[in-house]
Amino acid sequence: MANRIKNEDQYEALRDQGYSKEKSARIANTPNAGKKGGKSHKYEDRTKEELYQQAKKVGIEGRSNMSKEELIKSLRSH
């Protein structure tokens, strides 16, 4: 008996992108596959401290001397 694909459209799209049959089937059969994840807040809505912590997390040099606007610009270009 052949395995059924739960999300045929997603399976076909993945195959068209060059994924193997096995990988396409695994992804298409994953619960909640294709659903969007959580939304993060826009940088402008975050505090300077939150932006600083994010810059620290991704390793942006010179972050301690940056303004909020500079942190946003650096995070977007990183």
C-alpha positions in Angstrom: 0.0 0.0 0.0 1.4 3.4 -1.0 1.9 6.1 1.6 -0.5 9.0 1.2 0.7 12.6 1.0 -1.4 14.8 3.3 -0.6 18.0 1.4 -0.4 17.2 -2.3 0.0 20.9 -3.4 2.9 21.4 -1.1 4.5 18.1 -2.1 4.3 19.0 -5.8 5.8 22.5 -5.1 8.7 21.0 -3.2 9.3 18.5 -6.0 9.3 21.4 -8.5 12.0 23.1 -6.3 14.2 20.0 -6.6 13.6 18.3 -3.3 13.7 14.5 -3.3 10.5 12.5 -3.1 11.3 11.4 0.4 12.1 14.9 1.7 9.1 16.4 -0.1 6.8 13.7 1.5 8.3 14.3 5.0 7.7 18.0 4.8 4.2 17.8 3.2 3.1 15.2 5.9 4.4 17.3 8.8 1.5 18.6 11.0 1.1 22.4 10.5 3.5 22.3 7.5 3.2 25.4 5.4 1.6 27.5 8.2 3.3 30.7 9.1 5.2 31.0 12.3 4.9 33.7 14.9 5.3 37.3 14.0 8.1 39.3 15.4 7.7 42.9 16.3 8.9 45.5 13.9 12.3 46.9 14.9 10.7 50.4 15.3 8.4 49.1 17.9 11.2 47.6 20.0 13.1 49.5 22.7 16.7 50.5 22.2 17.7 47.8 24.8 15.8 45.1 22.9 17.6 46.1 19.7 20.9 46.2 21.5 20.4 42.7 22.8 19.5 41.4 19.4 22.6 43.1 17.9 24.6 41.5 20.6 23.1 38.1 19.8 24.0 38.4 16.1 27.5 39.8 16.8 27.2 43.4 15.5 30.4 45.3 16.4 30.2 48.8 17.8 26.6 48.3 19.0 27.2 50.1 22.4 27.8 53.4 20.6 24.8 53.2 18.2 21.6 55.1 18.4 18.3 53.2 18.1 18.1 54.1 14.4 21.7 52.9 13.8 20.9 49.6 15.5 17.9 49.1 13.3 19.9 49.8 10.2 22.7 47.5 11.3 20.2 44.7 12.2 18.5 45.0 8.8 21.7 44.8 6.9 23.2 42.0 8.9 
